[in-house]
Amino acid sequence: MGIIIWLVVGGIIGWIASIIMRTNAQQGIILNIVVGIVGAFLGGWLGGMLGFGSSINSGDFSLSGLVTSLVGAIILLAIVNLFRRGKAR
């Protein structure tokens, strides 16, 4: 049951990040899930280095964990846009 929640929350986080970064029209639900999960890993890693809370991937299903995961997904989309278009947008 945990993997299903992980996929659903990852998809929602990826979708919100794609709306914020204005890439929603370019990606589908599968890419939203991937962006959400990989972004959560990135956010958890960066948050751990900077002393912030953990992400949803470490079992921290709280508001701070969701925000950390969302910030990681936004950073991931900014990096992808930087390599794709030459600007982070």
Secondary structure, DSSP 4 states (H G I P E B T S, - for coil): -HHHHHHHHHHHHHHHHHHHTT-GGG--HHHHHHHHHHHHHHHHHHHHHHT----GGGT--SHHHHHHHHHHHHHHHHHHHHHHHSS--
